[in-house]
Amino acid sequence: MSAEWLGYAAAVLTSIAFVPQAIKTVRSRDTRSISLGMYVVFTVGVGFWFAYGVALMSWPMILANSVTFALAATILGLKLRYG
């Protein structure tokens, strides 16, 4: 197995880890137990990881971080909207 395939496996697993939380948050609109500070810092950090992946032209990093950013930004947006 090449290192790139390890990257793709990591990308898939870390990206899909956010799916259950995003689904639950979108459906319930309940964001009381979600930390605003954590999601702000996390979403910005994922944006930087995406940019780093683009700079390296690393497709596992680009794909994983674009999906993770979209999911985290969705949760963050709901937190900002519904408190």
C-alpha positions as CSV (number, residue, x, y, z in Angstrom):
1,M,0.0,0.0,0.0
2,S,1.4,3.4,-0.9
3,A,1.5,6.4,1.4
4,E,-1.0,8.1,-0.8
5,W,-3.6,5.4,-0.2
6,L,-3.0,5.8,3.6
7,G,-3.8,9.5,3.0
8,Y,-7.0,8.6,1.2
9,A,-8.1,6.2,4.0
10,A,-7.4,8.9,6.6
11,A,-9.3,11.4,4.5
12,V,-12.4,9.3,4.2
13,L,-12.4,8.4,7.9
14,T,-11.9,11.8,9.3
15,S,-14.3,13.4,6.9
16,I,-17.2,11.0,7.5
17,A,-16.7,11.4,11.3
18,F,-18.5,14.7,11.0
19,V,-21.5,13.4,9.1
20,P,-23.5,12.1,12.1
21,Q,-23.0,15.4,14.0
22,A,-24.0,17.4,10.9
23,I,-27.1,15.4,10.3
24,K,-28.2,15.5,13.9
25,T,-27.6,19.3,14.0
26,V,-29.4,20.0,10.8
27,R,-32.4,17.9,11.7
28,S,-32.7,19.1,15.3
29,R,-31.4,22.7,15.1
30,D,-30.2,22.0,18.7
31,T,-26.7,23.6,19.1
32,R,-26.7,24.2,22.8
33,S,-24.1,21.5,23.5
34,I,-21.8,22.6,20.7
35,S,-18.9,24.9,21.6
36,L,-18.8,28.0,19.5
37,G,-15.2,28.7,20.1
38,M,-14.2,25.1,19.2
39,Y,-16.1,25.2,15.9
40,V,-14.7,28.6,15.0
41,V,-11.1,27.6,15.6
42,F,-11.6,24.1,14.0
43,T,-13.3,25.5,10.9
44,V,-10.5,28.1,10.4
45,G,-7.9,25.4,11.0
46,V,-9.5,23.1,8.4
47,G,-9.5,26.0,5.9
48,F,-5.7,26.3,6.5
49,W,-5.3,22.5,6.0
50,F,-7.2,22.8,2.8
51,A,-4.9,25.6,1.6
52,Y,-1.8,23.6,2.6
53,G,-3.1,20.6,0.6
54,V,-3.6,22.9,-2.4
55,A,-0.1,24.2,-2.0
56,L,1.3,20.7,-1.9
57,M,-1.2,19.5,-4.6
58,S,-2.1,16.6,-2.2
59,W,-5.5,15.3,-3.4
60,P,-6.2,13.4,-0.2
61,M,-5.7,16.6,1.8
62,I,-7.7,18.7,-0.6
63,L,-10.7,16.3,-0.8
64,A,-10.8,15.5,2.9
65,N,-10.5,19.1,4.0
66,S,-13.0,20.4,1.5
67,V,-15.6,17.9,2.8
68,T,-14.7,18.5,6.4
69,F,-14.8,22.3,6.0
70,A,-18.3,22.1,4.4
71,L,-19.6,19.9,7.3
72,A,-17.9,22.0,10.0
73,A,-19.0,25.3,8.4
74,T,-22.6,24.0,8.3
75,I,-22.5,23.1,12.0
76,L,-20.9,26.5,12.8
77,G,-23.5,28.3,10.7
78,L,-26.3,26.6,12.6
79,K,-24.6,27.4,15.9
80,L,-24.4,31.0,15.0
81,R,-28.0,31.1,13.8
82,Y,-29.7,29.1,16.6
83,G,-27.2,29.7,19.4
